[in-house]
Amino acid sequence: MVNKRDNISYSVQDMIKKNKKNKGLHNLVEKLVPIFLFLCAGVSVITTIGILFTLLRESISFFREISFADFYLGTHWSPWTDHFGVAPLIAGTLLITCIAICVALPLGLAAAIYLSEYASENARKVIKPILEILAGIPTVVYGFFALTFVSPMLQYIFTDMRIFNALSAGIVVGIMIIPMIASLSEDAMNAVPNTLRDGALGLGATRFEVATKVVLPAAFSGIVASVVLATSRAIGETMIVTIAAGATPNLTFNPTESIQTLTAFIVQGAKGDTSYLSTIYKSIYAVGITLFIFTLLMNILSQYIARRFKEDY
């Protein structure tokens, strides 16, 4: 036994001697790796600062010509006739977002409950990847789907509805964000310990009661965070609303009418017929900074809710 221990101690000493030979190289690697990782982490920060700088530079130039009050309180948006009231674009964006959430929230949450509480392991392996395929479909395809399939179907119900309308665009945007709500909510529900489920079942609760009265409240922070992130995604959607919702900046909350969103105007204004450094060109950045503020506030709200209602087990 002693000899074996001695042999082991000798082998460890040999390893230490061998490692000392490469000590210089190891020290260099240990110094370079943190620097490399820091630079990788800093890319996102630098990119965000660059985007914000670009938006602010042109937006400040725009607001020197158009006042904040005229821009944010004005109700007529027609940049080519010098009317820069952004309220119709904000109303259109909020209308699309509300319709999308009304579609995605019940469907996504129902899918999450089924995958977490009812589906077998084999069914989950099949259904979840298929569900997440929706997130990989190009949004331009969704846009033409809304224009050529959803809108004609809705016109059978709403006979006076235009082919370009907020309802079909909102429904399809809702379909697009279902995987985000379903996947993130299911992950939050799976993080709930099985002991809570077993305890509720032991007290005589049904599986549906366990899912709605035990698991959902326990996973509330994750579910709300998924909804907020999906809302941010709906606010920033571009191609679907550009193709299916039209390009009519109306200050209306009637979903059967043609509207225009913040992102749709950015697409329209960024075309080649807009003069560089003109007021219309600068208005693109003013609309962009407005959209940036919307999404930033939604992300801050998501982080606050996740921290405020987080459950640790």
SULTA-V300820 format. One record per residue. RES is the residue in three letters. BURIAL is + if it has 16 or more other C-alpha atoms within 10 Angstrom, else -. D_CENTER is the distance of its C-alpha to the mean C-alpha in Angstrom with 2 decimals. Layout:
res=RES burial=BURIAL d_center=D_CENTER
res=RES burial=BURIAL d_center=D_CENTER
This chain:
res=MET burial=- d_center=63.10
res=VAL burial=- d_center=63.88
res=ASN burial=- d_center=64.07
res=LYS burial=- d_center=60.70
res=ARG burial=- d_center=59.17
res=ASP burial=- d_center=60.97
res=ASN burial=- d_center=59.68
res=ILE burial=- d_center=56.12
res=SER burial=- d_center=56.60
res=TYR burial=- d_center=58.06
res=SER burial=- d_center=55.18
res=VAL burial=- d_center=52.67
res=GLN burial=- d_center=54.76
res=ASP burial=- d_center=54.81
res=MET burial=- d_center=51.04
res=ILE burial=- d_center=50.85
res=LYS burial=- d_center=53.35
res=LYS burial=- d_center=51.45
res=ASN burial=- d_center=48.18
res=LYS burial=- d_center=49.96
res=LYS burial=- d_center=50.79
res=ASN burial=- d_center=47.13
res=LYS burial=- d_center=46.33
res=GLY burial=- d_center=45.98
res=LEU burial=- d_center=43.44
res=HIS burial=- d_center=41.47
res=ASN burial=- d_center=41.45
res=LEU burial=- d_center=40.21
res=VAL burial=- d_center=37.33
res=GLU burial=- d_center=36.47
res=LYS burial=- d_center=36.38
res=LEU burial=- d_center=34.39
res=VAL burial=- d_center=31.64
res=PRO burial=- d_center=30.23
res=ILE burial=- d_center=30.37
res=PHE burial=- d_center=28.53
res=LEU burial=- d_center=25.78
res=PHE burial=- d_center=25.55
res=LEU burial=- d_center=25.21
res=CYS burial=- d_center=22.40
res=ALA burial=- d_center=20.52
res=GLY burial=- d_center=21.45
res=VAL burial=- d_center=20.00
res=SER burial=- d_center=16.49
res=VAL burial=- d_center=18.32
res=ILE burial=- d_center=20.62
res=THR burial=- d_center=18.00
res=THR burial=- d_center=16.24
res=ILE burial=- d_center=19.78
res=GLY burial=- d_center=20.72
res=ILE burial=- d_center=17.94
res=LEU burial=- d_center=18.75
res=PHE burial=- d_center=22.44
res=THR burial=- d_center=22.23
res=LEU burial=+ d_center=20.51
res=LEU burial=+ d_center=22.93
res=ARG burial=- d_center=25.96
res=GLU burial=+ d_center=25.76
res=SER burial=+ d_center=24.47
res=ILE burial=- d_center=27.45
res=SER burial=+ d_center=29.74
res=PHE burial=+ d_center=28.40
res=PHE burial=+ d_center=28.90
res=ARG burial=- d_center=32.42
res=GLU burial=- d_center=33.16
res=ILE burial=+ d_center=31.10
res=SER burial=- d_center=31.00
res=PHE burial=- d_center=28.01
res=ALA burial=- d_center=29.67
res=ASP burial=+ d_center=30.17
res=PHE burial=+ d_center=26.62
res=TYR burial=- d_center=24.72
res=LEU burial=- d_center=27.47
res=GLY burial=- d_center=28.72
res=THR burial=+ d_center=28.28
res=HIS burial=+ d_center=29.28
res=TRP burial=+ d_center=27.11
res=SER burial=- d_center=29.28
res=PRO burial=- d_center=29.14
res=TRP burial=- d_center=31.94
res=THR burial=- d_center=34.23
res=ASP burial=- d_center=33.24
res=HIS burial=- d_center=31.26
res=PHE burial=+ d_center=28.08
res=GLY burial=+ d_center=26.96
res=VAL burial=+ d_center=23.16
res=ALA burial=+ d_center=23.10
res=PRO burial=+ d_center=23.00
res=LEU burial=+ d_center=19.85
res=ILE burial=+ d_center=18.13
res=ALA burial=+ d_center=19.60
res=GLY burial=+ d_center=18.41
res=THR burial=+ d_center=14.77
res=LEU burial=+ d_center=15.09
res=LEU burial=+ d_center=17.05
res=ILE burial=+ d_center=14.62
res=THR burial=+ d_center=11.82
res=CYS burial=+ d_center=14.53
res=ILE burial=+ d_center=15.74
res=ALA burial=+ d_center=12.51
res=ILE burial=+ d_center=12.07
res=CYS burial=- d_center=15.81
res=VAL burial=+ d_center=15.57
res=ALA burial=+ d_center=12.71
res=LEU burial=+ d_center=13.62
res=PRO burial=- d_center=17.24
res=LEU burial=+ d_center=16.86
res=GLY burial=+ d_center=14.12
res=LEU burial=+ d_center=16.04
res=ALA burial=+ d_center=19.28
res=ALA burial=+ d_center=18.28
res=ALA burial=+ d_center=17.30
res=ILE burial=+ d_center=20.66
res=TYR burial=+ d_center=22.56
res=LEU burial=+ d_center=21.28
res=SER burial=+ d_center=21.86
res=GLU burial=+ d_center=25.05
res=TYR burial=- d_center=26.83
res=ALA burial=- d_center=26.13
res=SER burial=- d_center=28.54
res=GLU burial=- d_center=27.62
res=ASN burial=- d_center=28.57
res=ALA burial=- d_center=26.62
res=ARG burial=- d_center=23.44
res=LYS burial=- d_center=23.96
res=VAL burial=- d_center=24.19
res=ILE burial=- d_center=21.72
res=LYS burial=+ d_center=18.63
res=PRO burial=- d_center=18.74
res=ILE burial=- d_center=19.45
res=LEU burial=+ d_center=16.52
res=GLU burial=+ d_center=14.15
res=ILE burial=- d_center=15.95
res=LEU burial=+ d_center=14.03
res=ALA burial=- d_center=10.93
res=GLY burial=- d_center=13.50
res=ILE burial=- d_center=15.08
res=PRO burial=- d_center=15.04
res=THR burial=+ d_center=13.64
res=VAL burial=+ d_center=17.16
res=VAL burial=- d_center=18.56
res=TYR burial=+ d_center=16.48
res=GLY burial=+ d_center=17.83
res=PHE burial=+ d_center=21.37
res=PHE burial=+ d_center=21.00
res=ALA burial=+ d_center=20.20
res=LEU burial=+ d_center=23.06
res=THR burial=- d_center=25.70
res=PHE burial=- d_center=25.16
res=VAL burial=+ d_center=23.25
res=SER burial=+ d_center=24.87
res=PRO burial=+ d_center=28.41
res=MET burial=- d_center=28.00
res=LEU burial=+ d_center=26.95
res=GLN burial=- d_center=29.90
res=TYR burial=- d_center=32.23
res=ILE burial=- d_center=31.06
res=PHE burial=- d_center=30.66
res=THR burial=- d_center=33.53
res=ASP burial=- d_center=33.10
res=MET burial=+ d_center=29.43
res=ARG burial=+ d_center=28.82
res=ILE burial=+ d_center=27.42
res=PHE burial=+ d_center=24.66
res=ASN burial=+ d_center=23.01
res=ALA burial=+ d_center=19.92
res=LEU burial=+ d_center=20.35
res=SER burial=+ d_center=20.02
res=ALA burial=+ d_center=17.02
res=GLY burial=+ d_center=15.26
res=ILE burial=+ d_center=16.41
res=VAL burial=+ d_center=15.20
res=VAL burial=+ d_center=11.67
res=GLY burial=+ d_center=11.93
res=ILE burial=+ d_center=13.39
res=MET burial=+ d_center=10.71
res=ILE burial=+ d_center=8.01
res=ILE burial=+ d_center=11.00
res=PRO burial=+ d_center=10.82
res=MET burial=+ d_center=7.62
res=ILE burial=+ d_center=9.56
res=ALA burial=+ d_center=12.80
res=SER burial=+ d_center=12.47
res=LEU burial=+ d_center=11.17
res=SER burial=+ d_center=13.59
res=GLU burial=+ d_center=16.29
res=ASP burial=+ d_center=16.10
res=ALA burial=+ d_center=16.52
res=MET burial=+ d_center=19.38
res=ASN burial=+ d_center=21.00
res=ALA burial=+ d_center=21.23
res=VAL burial=+ d_center=23.54
res=PRO burial=- d_center=27.12
res=ASN burial=- d_center=29.31
res=THR burial=- d_center=32.03
res=LEU burial=- d_center=30.37
res=ARG burial=+ d_center=30.30
res=ASP burial=- d_center=33.87
res=GLY burial=- d_center=35.09
res=ALA burial=+ d_center=33.79
res=LEU burial=- d_center=35.24
res=GLY burial=- d_center=38.46
res=LEU burial=- d_center=38.75
res=GLY burial=- d_center=38.69
res=ALA burial=+ d_center=35.14
res=THR burial=- d_center=33.85
res=ARG burial=- d_center=30.83
res=PHE burial=- d_center=28.95
res=GLU burial=- d_center=30.05
res=VAL burial=+ d_center=28.97
res=ALA burial=+ d_center=25.46
res=THR burial=- d_center=25.08
res=LYS burial=- d_center=27.28
res=VAL burial=+ d_center=26.92
res=VAL burial=+ d_center=23.83
res=LEU burial=+ d_center=21.30
res=PRO burial=- d_center=22.62
res=ALA burial=+ d_center=22.72
res=ALA burial=+ d_center=19.07
res=PHE burial=+ d_center=18.00
res=SER burial=+ d_center=16.13
res=GLY burial=+ d_center=13.93
res=ILE burial=+ d_center=13.39
res=VAL burial=+ d_center=12.62
res=ALA burial=+ d_center=10.15
res=SER burial=+ d_center=8.29
res=VAL burial=+ d_center=8.77
res=VAL burial=+ d_center=7.71
res=LEU burial=+ d_center=4.23
res=ALA burial=+ d_center=4.49
res=THR burial=+ d_center=6.48
res=SER burial=+ d_center=4.81
res=ARG burial=+ d_center=3.47
res=ALA burial=+ d_center=7.05
res=ILE burial=+ d_center=8.58
res=GLY burial=+ d_center=8.12
res=GLU burial=+ d_center=9.31
res=THR burial=+ d_center=12.78
res=MET burial=+ d_center=15.10
res=ILE burial=+ d_center=15.06
res=VAL burial=+ d_center=15.96
res=THR burial=+ d_center=18.28
res=ILE burial=+ d_center=20.18
res=ALA burial=+ d_center=20.30
res=ALA burial=+ d_center=20.12
res=GLY burial=+ d_center=22.83
res=ALA burial=+ d_center=23.64
res=THR burial=+ d_center=25.46
res=PRO burial=+ d_center=24.34
res=ASN burial=+ d_center=25.69
res=LEU burial=+ d_center=25.40
res=THR burial=+ d_center=25.14
res=PHE burial=- d_center=23.26
res=ASN burial=- d_center=25.09
res=PRO burial=+ d_center=22.67
res=THR burial=+ d_center=25.52
res=GLU burial=+ d_center=25.91
res=SER burial=+ d_center=24.56
res=ILE burial=+ d_center=22.16
res=GLN burial=+ d_center=20.31
res=THR burial=+ d_center=16.95
res=LEU burial=+ d_center=16.26
res=THR burial=+ d_center=14.70
res=ALA burial=+ d_center=17.55
res=PHE burial=+ d_center=20.12
res=ILE burial=+ d_center=18.91
res=VAL burial=- d_center=19.55
res=GLN burial=- d_center=22.83
res=GLY burial=+ d_center=23.97
res=ALA burial=- d_center=23.36
res=LYS burial=- d_center=25.92
res=GLY burial=- d_center=29.21
res=ASP burial=- d_center=31.25
res=THR burial=- d_center=29.74
res=SER burial=- d_center=32.22
res=TYR burial=- d_center=31.17
res=LEU burial=- d_center=31.21
res=SER burial=- d_center=31.95
res=THR burial=+ d_center=30.57
res=ILE burial=+ d_center=28.34
res=TYR burial=+ d_center=27.02
res=LYS burial=+ d_center=26.37
res=SER burial=+ d_center=24.66
res=ILE burial=+ d_center=21.84
res=TYR burial=+ d_center=21.11
res=ALA burial=+ d_center=21.61
res=VAL burial=+ d_center=19.02
res=GLY burial=+ d_center=16.70
res=ILE burial=+ d_center=17.37
res=THR burial=+ d_center=16.75
res=LEU burial=+ d_center=13.26
res=PHE burial=+ d_center=12.81
res=ILE burial=- d_center=14.26
res=PHE burial=- d_center=12.05
res=THR burial=+ d_center=8.76
res=LEU burial=- d_center=11.06
res=LEU burial=- d_center=12.46
res=MET burial=+ d_center=9.42
res=ASN burial=+ d_center=8.74
res=ILE burial=- d_center=12.53
res=LEU burial=+ d_center=12.73
res=SER burial=+ d_center=10.56
res=GLN burial=- d_center=12.90
res=TYR burial=- d_center=15.86
res=ILE burial=+ d_center=15.43
res=ALA burial=+ d_center=15.04
res=ARG burial=- d_center=18.20
res=ARG burial=- d_center=20.02
res=PHE burial=- d_center=19.99
res=LYS burial=- d_center=19.93
res=GLU burial=- d_center=22.74
res=ASP burial=- d_center=24.76
res=TYR burial=- d_center=27.10
